Amino acid sequence: MSLTNRTPEKEVEDLFDRISNKYDSMNNVITLGMHKRWREETMKTLRVQPEDVVLDLCCGTGDWSLDLAHKVGPKGHVYALDFSADMLEIAKQKVRIAGMEDRVTLIQGDAMNLPFDNDMFSCVTIGFGLRNVPNAKQVLQEMQRVVRPEGVVACLETSQPENSTIHKFWSLYFKVVPVMAKMVTDHYDDYNYLQQTSKNFLTARELLHLFNEVGLQPASYKMFFFGAAALHIGFKK
């Protein structure tokens, strides 16, 4: 199987279907469990309010969607979208166990062509998914379109350390990730592709410029764990 950064969208969808049953455990391994802390810090920054209607793109197995659901309360609502049916099936189970069926709507769809009207949401999030879409700018444009004026768009994503010395260790670590994946999931090729998307994705500063280009201003970013991940925040005027 050959996977490159030009992998057709359907092949990427199939990839996430294949790894869905081990996705959560591998996230814990790859990030040393820190992705949960990064998401907690992000939630503090977003300040989602009760009764808000929010959208979580590339929701995967639904962890961030549920965090948002707790914040919006019984009078708010979370729409969670992903293109992987198998990921959404796991998210569905989590939503049911959490008793949040009336608060979370799961949708299989394309982040580059959102099935929502303009100005629908007070907050739109995407976690560890922007690097895997064919056109990151188009996704951000869609997020800007569906968020309300003065609403917030947030992207939590792997990034690249700005310090050159740390960047060398970061690069070495990501070479090990596919080997760890083979030991845990037997999906070496899939995780080799995913580490390549991390390596080849925009730097934090480049992504900041992209936020500004699509009209999410003012925009800013915050680095986590010496730059291994970054949170970008932008607002719609």
Backbone bond lengths (Angstrom), bond angles and torsions (degrees), N, CA, C in turn:
res aa  C-N    CA-C-N  psi(-1)  N-CA   C-N-CA  omega(-1)  CA-C   N-CA-C  phi
1 M - - - 1.457 - - 1.513 109.18 -
2 S 1.322 117.20 133.03 1.454 121.07 -179.75 1.514 109.86 -112.34
3 L 1.338 116.69 122.36 1.456 122.16 179.61 1.508 108.40 -124.52
4 T 1.317 117.95 124.45 1.451 122.55 177.44 1.510 108.99 -130.41
5 N 1.354 116.29 179.95 1.455 118.14 179.19 1.524 111.85 -72.92
6 R 1.339 117.44 1.93 1.458 121.35 173.42 1.521 110.71 -110.94
7 T 1.290 116.13 20.94 1.458 120.67 178.85 1.526 110.01 -57.15
8 P 1.326 119.27 129.16 1.464 121.09 176.70 1.528 110.93 -56.55
9 E 1.317 115.11 150.26 1.467 120.19 -174.96 1.529 112.36 -56.29
10 K 1.322 116.45 -37.21 1.468 118.96 -178.66 1.516 111.01 -65.33
11 E 1.331 118.03 -36.67 1.457 120.10 179.37 1.528 110.94 -67.51
12 V 1.337 116.02 -36.32 1.467 119.08 177.13 1.524 110.08 -67.28
13 E 1.335 116.05 -39.43 1.470 119.96 176.40 1.524 110.29 -59.67
14 D 1.321 116.89 -45.08 1.461 121.10 178.94 1.524 111.04 -63.03
15 L 1.327 115.89 -37.21 1.468 120.57 178.07 1.525 110.42 -57.38
16 F 1.332 116.16 -49.53 1.465 118.89 -177.92 1.520 112.06 -69.62
17 D 1.314 117.48 -30.10 1.465 119.03 171.88 1.534 110.38 -61.36
18 R 1.330 116.17 -42.39 1.470 120.07 -177.52 1.521 112.34 -64.86
19 I 1.322 117.05 -40.08 1.461 119.47 -173.63 1.525 112.75 -94.16
20 S 1.329 117.86 2.80 1.470 120.99 -171.61 1.525 113.38 -57.69
21 N 1.346 117.03 -40.02 1.473 119.29 -175.01 1.527 112.67 -72.31
22 K 1.337 117.58 -15.96 1.467 120.65 177.74 1.526 112.07 -115.95
23 Y 1.313 116.62 6.00 1.463 120.84 -172.89 1.527 112.11 -60.11
24 D 1.318 117.38 -48.21 1.466 120.64 -177.59 1.529 111.58 -63.82
25 S 1.316 116.69 -44.79 1.464 119.32 -178.77 1.521 111.35 -66.12
26 M 1.330 117.67 -37.34 1.459 120.08 178.19 1.527 111.61 -69.81
27 N 1.328 117.45 -34.69 1.465 119.61 175.22 1.515 110.93 -59.32
28 N 1.330 115.75 -41.04 1.466 120.05 178.16 1.527 111.36 -63.89
29 V 1.328 115.31 -40.18 1.472 119.19 -179.78 1.525 110.81 -68.13
30 I 1.329 116.61 -49.86 1.463 121.43 -174.05 1.524 112.02 -64.22
31 T 1.332 116.81 -41.44 1.476 120.06 -176.95 1.523 112.68 -96.24
32 L 1.327 116.51 5.57 1.478 121.36 -176.52 1.527 111.08 57.37
33 G 1.323 115.34 31.70 1.459 121.52 178.86 1.514 114.48 79.16
34 M 1.312 117.72 0.11 1.464 120.21 -173.51 1.520 113.81 -77.89
35 H 1.339 118.29 -15.17 1.460 119.59 -179.59 1.528 111.02 -60.42
36 K 1.328 117.19 -29.84 1.462 120.21 178.09 1.523 110.36 -67.36
37 R 1.328 117.27 -42.20 1.469 120.90 178.42 1.520 110.63 -66.39
38 W 1.340 117.07 -39.43 1.464 119.71 178.32 1.525 110.64 -61.90
39 R 1.329 115.79 -38.60 1.467 119.23 -179.98 1.527 110.71 -69.81
40 E 1.326 116.91 -36.92 1.459 120.47 176.94 1.523 111.01 -62.41
41 E 1.345 115.94 -43.82 1.461 119.96 178.57 1.528 110.59 -64.32
42 T 1.320 116.02 -37.10 1.456 119.96 177.96 1.515 111.31 -64.09
43 M 1.322 117.17 -43.19 1.461 120.75 179.75 1.525 111.34 -61.90
44 K 1.319 117.23 -36.79 1.468 119.93 176.92 1.527 110.86 -64.11
45 T 1.325 115.61 -38.43 1.466 120.70 -179.42 1.527 111.31 -69.56
46 L 1.330 117.13 -39.14 1.462 120.95 -175.31 1.521 112.99 -70.58
47 R 1.310 116.92 -34.73 1.466 121.57 179.91 1.534 111.19 54.28
48 V 1.321 115.78 50.68 1.464 120.95 175.79 1.521 109.07 -62.67
49 Q 1.331 116.14 137.47 1.460 121.92 -173.64 1.525 111.77 -107.33
50 P 1.342 116.80 153.72 1.464 119.99 172.86 1.530 110.14 -55.71
51 E 1.314 115.47 141.88 1.462 125.02 -179.71 1.526 113.55 79.46
52 D 1.341 118.85 -1.35 1.461 120.65 175.47 1.526 110.72 -65.92
53 V 1.318 115.79 150.33 1.465 122.47 171.07 1.520 106.14 -111.86
54 V 1.330 116.49 118.28 1.457 120.67 -172.34 1.528 110.57 -127.05
55 L 1.331 114.97 162.64 1.456 121.97 -179.91 1.516 109.27 -127.26
56 D 1.338 116.20 130.26 1.461 122.47 177.23 1.523 108.51 -114.86
57 L 1.347 116.14 109.87 1.461 121.20 -178.53 1.520 111.58 -89.54
58 C 1.337 115.15 152.98 1.468 120.85 -177.50 1.520 108.88 48.74
59 C 1.317 115.08 51.34 1.465 121.82 -169.36 1.518 113.05 -70.13
60 G 1.338 117.99 -16.62 1.456 120.02 178.22 1.513 111.91 59.60
61 T 1.320 116.23 -127.47 1.465 121.01 -177.30 1.522 112.95 -89.06
62 G 1.330 117.15 7.92 1.461 120.37 165.85 1.515 118.47 92.32
63 D 1.326 118.91 7.41 1.469 118.84 -176.73 1.528 112.40 -62.86
64 W 1.333 117.06 -47.07 1.465 118.43 -179.49 1.526 110.68 -69.16
65 S 1.327 117.05 -34.79 1.464 120.82 177.35 1.519 111.04 -58.22
66 L 1.319 116.62 -40.96 1.464 120.31 179.33 1.524 111.64 -70.59
67 D 1.333 117.30 -37.44 1.470 119.48 174.28 1.526 109.83 -57.32
68 L 1.320 116.09 -44.77 1.460 120.75 179.64 1.527 111.27 -65.66
69 A 1.335 116.33 -38.69 1.465 120.43 -179.54 1.521 111.57 -62.23
70 H 1.327 116.85 -38.50 1.465 119.96 177.31 1.525 110.87 -63.21
71 K 1.329 116.48 -35.38 1.460 120.30 -177.34 1.528 112.79 -76.26
72 V 1.332 118.15 -38.29 1.466 119.48 -176.35 1.520 112.11 -75.09
73 G 1.326 117.06 -19.25 1.451 120.49 176.42 1.519 113.37 73.93
74 P 1.315 117.03 -179.28 1.466 121.38 -174.85 1.526 114.16 -66.64
75 K 1.333 117.75 -19.58 1.466 120.05 179.85 1.530 112.48 -97.07
76 G 1.324 116.89 -3.96 1.460 121.01 175.70 1.512 110.49 -99.98
77 H 1.337 115.85 -176.98 1.466 118.30 179.53 1.522 110.33 -154.17
78 V 1.329 114.52 148.15 1.456 122.17 177.98 1.527 108.74 -120.89
79 Y 1.309 115.87 126.52 1.459 122.00 170.19 1.520 106.91 -101.68
80 A 1.319 116.46 127.17 1.467 121.77 -176.32 1.521 108.97 -121.94
81 L 1.328 116.55 121.00 1.461 121.49 -173.01 1.523 111.52 -120.20
82 D 1.328 115.53 136.88 1.460 121.34 175.13 1.525 107.80 -152.63
83 F 1.342 117.32 155.32 1.463 118.57 179.16 1.512 112.96 -92.47
84 S 1.344 118.36 -7.38 1.462 121.52 -178.51 1.523 110.90 -94.91
85 A 1.317 115.81 115.73 1.465 120.28 179.57 1.527 111.51 -63.12
86 D 1.322 117.15 -37.67 1.463 120.17 -178.57 1.524 111.43 -69.45
87 M 1.340 117.26 -38.22 1.464 120.17 175.19 1.527 109.75 -61.92
88 L 1.320 116.28 -44.02 1.464 120.43 -178.50 1.525 111.75 -65.99
89 E 1.313 117.31 -30.75 1.463 119.95 177.88 1.526 110.50 -65.15
90 I 1.335 116.31 -40.29 1.470 119.76 176.46 1.527 109.79 -67.02
91 A 1.339 116.52 -41.89 1.466 120.03 177.30 1.528 110.96 -60.05
92 K 1.316 116.31 -39.21 1.469 120.79 179.07 1.519 111.06 -60.34
93 Q 1.327 116.50 -41.88 1.464 120.46 178.75 1.521 110.93 -64.25
94 K 1.341 116.62 -41.71 1.467 120.39 179.39 1.532 111.08 -64.63
95 V 1.323 116.00 -41.58 1.470 120.24 179.14 1.523 110.25 -62.97
96 R 1.334 116.47 -41.66 1.464 120.21 179.38 1.526 111.09 -64.29
97 I 1.333 116.74 -45.84 1.471 120.75 -179.86 1.526 110.75 -61.96
98 A 1.337 116.66 -36.60 1.458 120.93 179.94 1.529 112.84 -78.03
99 G 1.337 117.09 -7.23 1.463 120.46 -179.20 1.515 112.71 69.10
100 M 1.345 116.13 34.74 1.461 120.71 -174.31 1.539 112.54 -113.12
101 E 1.326 117.84 20.48 1.457 119.78 -176.78 1.522 112.81 -58.51
102 D 1.340 117.42 -32.24 1.461 120.48 -178.73 1.528 112.49 -82.93
103 R 1.336 116.07 -4.55 1.467 120.35 -174.34 1.528 112.64 -116.15
104 V 1.343 117.44 -13.56 1.465 121.60 -177.40 1.526 109.47 -128.88
105 T 1.319 116.22 126.41 1.460 122.31 174.55 1.523 108.56 -110.24
106 L 1.328 116.47 119.61 1.462 122.15 -179.56 1.521 109.60 -95.41
107 I 1.330 115.81 133.75 1.461 121.23 -174.89 1.525 109.29 -133.83
108 Q 1.330 116.65 130.80 1.452 120.06 171.35 1.522 107.67 -87.86
109 G 1.326 116.42 120.42 1.459 119.08 -175.91 1.509 112.84 -167.03
110 D 1.322 114.63 -177.71 1.457 123.89 -174.73 1.521 109.85 -105.56
111 A 1.319 116.95 121.04 1.463 121.06 -178.73 1.523 112.33 -65.40
112 M 1.344 117.67 -19.14 1.459 120.46 179.62 1.528 112.75 -86.35
113 N 1.319 116.32 -11.46 1.472 121.42 178.62 1.528 107.91 -141.69
114 L 1.308 116.10 81.26 1.457 120.78 -172.30 1.526 112.17 -75.14
115 P 1.330 117.16 137.26 1.462 121.62 -178.24 1.532 112.24 -86.51
116 F 1.326 116.31 47.80 1.463 121.09 -177.38 1.524 110.26 -134.10
117 D 1.335 115.12 153.24 1.455 121.10 176.77 1.527 110.88 -73.03
118 N 1.312 115.78 166.02 1.456 121.22 175.39 1.524 110.70 -63.11
119 D 1.333 116.12 148.69 1.475 122.82 168.31 1.527 113.12 58.75
120 M 1.329 116.99 40.53 1.469 120.49 -176.53 1.520 114.10 -90.07
121 F 1.337 117.60 -31.29 1.461 120.41 -165.69 1.533 112.18 -118.36
122 S 1.313 114.81 145.59 1.469 119.35 175.55 1.528 111.06 -79.91
123 C 1.332 116.35 -22.20 1.463 121.49 -178.56 1.522 108.91 -150.86
124 V 1.342 115.85 137.42 1.469 121.34 175.79 1.521 107.66 -129.12
125 T 1.322 116.26 128.98 1.470 121.00 -176.76 1.528 110.35 -122.55
126 I 1.326 114.65 155.88 1.459 121.30 170.07 1.523 107.33 -146.34
127 G 1.326 116.61 125.58 1.458 121.14 -175.95 1.514 112.20 -119.44
128 F 1.330 116.33 116.02 1.464 122.57 175.90 1.519 112.10 54.46
129 G 1.334 115.68 39.23 1.456 120.12 179.68 1.518 114.21 -130.76
130 L 1.327 116.87 -21.60 1.460 119.49 -173.76 1.527 111.83 -64.52
131 R 1.320 117.30 -32.29 1.470 119.84 -178.07 1.527 112.24 -71.92
132 N 1.329 117.68 -13.40 1.458 120.58 -175.85 1.527 113.46 -103.23
133 V 1.330 117.87 2.10 1.461 119.68 178.36 1.526 109.09 -91.33
134 P 1.342 117.78 153.75 1.464 119.79 -178.86 1.524 113.76 -64.37
135 N 1.342 117.38 -30.34 1.459 120.88 -175.95 1.523 109.70 -141.09
136 A 1.330 116.50 96.56 1.467 120.86 -176.87 1.525 111.88 -62.81
137 K 1.331 116.94 -37.28 1.463 119.84 -179.33 1.526 110.98 -63.77
138 Q 1.325 116.77 -40.27 1.459 119.88 179.48 1.530 110.88 -64.29
139 V 1.321 117.33 -38.36 1.470 120.42 177.29 1.521 110.15 -63.52
140 L 1.325 117.66 -45.34 1.460 120.49 178.83 1.527 111.44 -63.65
141 Q 1.320 117.15 -36.20 1.458 119.90 176.28 1.520 111.04 -63.53
142 E 1.324 116.30 -40.10 1.459 120.61 177.33 1.534 110.87 -66.61
143 M 1.324 116.39 -40.13 1.466 119.42 177.73 1.528 110.07 -63.61
144 Q 1.327 116.88 -41.16 1.459 120.79 177.92 1.524 111.15 -64.65
145 R 1.320 116.57 -35.74 1.469 121.04 -178.96 1.522 112.36 -65.95
146 V 1.330 116.59 -43.84 1.469 119.50 -172.21 1.522 113.37 -88.12
147 V 1.332 118.54 -12.67 1.461 119.51 178.02 1.527 108.63 -81.78
148 R 1.325 116.28 149.69 1.455 121.14 -179.22 1.530 111.24 -74.99
149 P 1.329 117.33 157.22 1.464 119.25 172.08 1.526 110.57 -54.35
150 E 1.322 115.97 133.96 1.464 125.06 -174.74 1.525 112.42 72.76
151 G 1.335 117.10 3.32 1.458 120.29 175.56 1.515 111.07 -77.12
152 V 1.327 115.15 167.12 1.461 120.88 -174.13 1.528 111.60 -113.12
153 V 1.317 115.17 140.62 1.463 123.00 173.39 1.524 107.43 -115.71
154 A 1.333 116.73 130.93 1.465 121.09 -176.90 1.516 110.46 -129.34
155 C 1.317 115.11 135.02 1.473 121.38 176.72 1.522 108.55 -127.01
156 L 1.326 116.68 116.40 1.461 122.96 173.01 1.519 106.54 -104.68
157 E 1.338 116.14 120.46 1.454 119.51 -170.31 1.525 111.05 -150.04
158 T 1.318 115.95 154.25 1.460 119.01 169.92 1.523 108.30 -60.05
159 S 1.325 115.71 150.12 1.453 119.76 -177.86 1.518 108.96 -140.38
160 Q 1.315 115.53 -168.08 1.456 121.29 -179.29 1.522 109.66 -124.68
161 P 1.329 117.95 124.38 1.468 120.56 179.91 1.529 111.04 -54.59
162 E 1.319 116.00 138.32 1.459 120.66 -179.10 1.526 111.65 -82.60
163 N 1.324 116.65 -22.48 1.460 120.80 176.20 1.532 109.24 -78.23
164 S 1.332 117.82 127.03 1.466 121.67 -173.71 1.527 112.82 -63.20
165 T 1.331 117.09 -37.83 1.468 119.97 -179.91 1.525 111.05 -66.70
166 I 1.320 116.19 -45.65 1.464 120.46 178.73 1.524 110.02 -65.44
167 H 1.334 116.43 -34.93 1.463 120.66 -179.66 1.527 110.96 -61.12
168 K 1.319 118.36 -35.12 1.463 121.49 179.04 1.526 110.92 -64.21
169 F 1.347 116.52 -43.67 1.461 120.21 178.15 1.525 110.64 -67.32
170 W 1.340 116.53 -37.76 1.469 121.95 177.92 1.526 109.75 -60.62
171 S 1.324 117.20 -45.81 1.469 121.50 179.66 1.527 111.37 -62.57
172 L 1.322 116.15 -40.82 1.459 120.30 179.18 1.517 111.06 -65.29
173 Y 1.323 116.70 -41.67 1.463 120.84 -179.50 1.530 110.96 -60.97
174 F 1.329 116.60 -43.02 1.459 119.38 -177.37 1.520 112.39 -69.11
175 K 1.323 117.83 -20.26 1.460 119.83 173.42 1.523 110.81 -70.87
176 V 1.332 115.96 -25.04 1.461 121.15 -179.03 1.526 111.84 -82.82
177 V 1.352 116.21 -24.01 1.463 120.71 -174.91 1.533 112.82 -54.04
178 P 1.337 120.27 -48.75 1.475 118.69 179.79 1.524 113.20 -60.49
179 V 1.332 116.89 -33.00 1.465 120.50 178.30 1.528 110.10 -66.00
180 M 1.346 116.18 -42.80 1.467 120.16 176.82 1.525 110.21 -62.45
181 A 1.327 115.41 -40.56 1.459 119.65 -179.81 1.523 111.72 -63.07
182 K 1.319 116.90 -38.55 1.469 120.27 178.62 1.529 110.96 -63.33
183 M 1.332 115.72 -36.79 1.464 120.05 179.09 1.520 111.44 -69.34
184 V 1.329 116.89 -36.62 1.467 120.97 -174.50 1.520 112.03 -91.63
185 T 1.352 117.23 -39.02 1.461 120.25 -170.33 1.518 114.43 -123.86
186 D 1.321 118.09 -13.59 1.463 121.98 -174.60 1.535 111.83 62.67
187 H 1.356 115.91 32.20 1.463 120.98 177.62 1.527 109.65 -122.31
188 Y 1.301 115.47 60.23 1.463 120.14 -176.95 1.534 111.39 -59.14
189 D 1.326 117.82 -49.85 1.458 121.39 -175.98 1.522 111.98 -61.29
190 D 1.337 115.79 -39.86 1.461 119.27 -179.12 1.524 111.27 -63.92
191 Y 1.320 116.75 -45.98 1.456 118.92 -178.50 1.518 112.10 -77.19
192 N 1.310 117.17 -22.57 1.459 119.35 171.65 1.525 109.27 -65.36
193 Y 1.332 116.57 -40.72 1.468 120.47 175.40 1.527 110.85 -62.22
194 L 1.333 117.34 -44.64 1.462 120.82 -177.11 1.527 112.07 -65.55
195 Q 1.338 116.63 -36.63 1.462 117.41 177.75 1.528 110.29 -70.20
196 Q 1.328 116.84 -29.09 1.460 119.64 176.31 1.526 110.73 -69.09
197 T 1.329 117.70 -37.95 1.466 119.21 178.08 1.525 110.66 -64.99
198 S 1.325 117.22 -35.11 1.469 120.08 176.01 1.523 110.81 -66.22
199 K 1.321 115.70 -44.62 1.459 120.99 -177.77 1.521 111.69 -65.27
200 N 1.339 116.77 -36.39 1.461 121.26 -173.67 1.525 113.81 -93.83
201 F 1.333 117.22 -4.02 1.468 119.73 -176.09 1.527 110.36 -73.66
202 L 1.324 115.01 166.28 1.457 122.06 179.74 1.524 111.84 -57.60
203 T 1.322 116.04 147.97 1.458 119.71 170.21 1.521 108.35 -71.29
204 A 1.321 116.33 167.20 1.471 120.42 -179.90 1.523 111.28 -59.38
205 R 1.319 117.01 -39.56 1.468 120.15 179.97 1.522 111.34 -69.52
206 E 1.320 116.87 -38.12 1.461 120.24 177.93 1.527 110.75 -65.18
207 L 1.330 116.75 -40.73 1.463 120.05 178.44 1.523 110.58 -67.09
208 L 1.315 117.30 -35.98 1.462 120.97 176.02 1.530 110.23 -59.01
209 H 1.323 117.15 -44.61 1.468 121.05 177.98 1.530 110.77 -61.50
210 L 1.347 116.32 -37.21 1.465 119.95 179.81 1.528 110.62 -66.71
211 F 1.322 117.05 -39.17 1.469 120.83 174.35 1.528 109.90 -56.29
212 N 1.321 116.08 -47.49 1.461 120.28 -178.91 1.524 111.51 -63.91
213 E 1.330 117.19 -39.65 1.459 121.76 -177.88 1.524 112.69 -61.09
214 V 1.335 117.18 -35.66 1.471 119.95 -177.59 1.522 112.09 -89.86
215 G 1.321 117.41 5.21 1.458 120.47 174.96 1.509 115.51 92.83
216 L 1.321 116.94 19.11 1.469 120.48 176.17 1.526 107.67 -97.03
217 Q 1.333 114.88 90.14 1.459 121.10 -173.72 1.525 109.75 -138.36
218 P 1.330 118.90 142.61 1.471 123.85 -3.84 1.530 111.11 -71.70
219 A 1.308 115.47 152.08 1.463 121.33 178.65 1.524 108.92 -122.70
220 S 1.322 115.34 149.59 1.464 120.20 179.50 1.523 108.28 -151.02
221 Y 1.326 116.21 168.72 1.455 118.80 176.20 1.518 110.78 -143.02
222 K 1.327 113.37 157.54 1.462 122.14 179.68 1.518 107.94 -132.80
223 M 1.329 116.29 132.57 1.458 120.77 -178.23 1.533 110.64 -93.47
224 F 1.333 115.74 147.75 1.453 122.76 175.00 1.526 109.50 -120.17
225 F 1.324 115.95 145.77 1.467 123.60 172.95 1.531 111.45 49.06
226 F 1.321 115.00 59.76 1.462 122.72 176.14 1.528 113.53 61.21
227 G 1.337 116.13 21.25 1.452 119.93 177.85 1.512 115.69 100.25
228 A 1.318 117.63 5.81 1.475 120.17 178.91 1.521 111.95 -67.96
229 A 1.321 116.46 -23.71 1.471 122.23 177.02 1.521 108.11 -143.22
230 A 1.322 115.34 159.43 1.462 120.05 -179.71 1.514 110.35 -144.77
231 L 1.318 115.48 144.39 1.461 123.20 173.95 1.519 108.10 -108.61
232 H 1.324 116.17 120.25 1.454 121.96 175.04 1.522 109.36 -107.42
233 I 1.328 115.47 134.21 1.457 122.69 -179.57 1.528 108.67 -125.31
234 G 1.335 116.53 133.71 1.453 120.50 175.56 1.517 110.12 -141.85
235 F 1.325 116.26 156.71 1.458 121.61 -177.25 1.520 110.24 -123.58
236 K 1.331 114.90 146.17 1.465 121.03 176.71 1.505 109.55 -92.05
237 K 1.308 116.48 126.58 1.474 120.58 179.97 1.507 110.93 -73.14
